[in-house]
Amino acid sequence: MKQVNIGQWWGMFKLLYQQVTVYVSAISYAMTATTLYLVATRSIIPMPYWVFVIILIAIVLLLMLLEFLLSLASVYSVQNKQAWIHDNPMREYLERRDRIYTNKLNQILKRLPKGKS
């Protein structure tokens, strides 16, 4: 599938939005958890607030572990491939270095007597 380069402005907006979303999500999670605690303790299972908080922390830690084990490597792989394809400043540097070292290696190999390479 062909990708379109629309510049950096959209990527910058998305990156900033993602960074802010962490805080917004944490606030939203806390508010939802508080509401869930109030509803659950009144009608379903009475429990101290600290037990409820420990359960929520355990759920979040379990989700983080699953994310780490199952999908983090795949995400980095895709990000690296996209960065390599789309204007990665390191790509030009590495390709230039590769040409220089390949030329130097070829020069060294040419100076070796036949059968010694």
Secondary structure, DSSP 8 states (H G I E B T S, - for coil): -------SHHHHHHHHHHHHHHHHHHHHHHHHHHHHHHHHHHHT----HHHHHHHHHHHHHHHHHHHHHHTHHHHHHHHHHHHHHS--HHHHHHHHHHHHHHHHHHHHHHHS-TT--
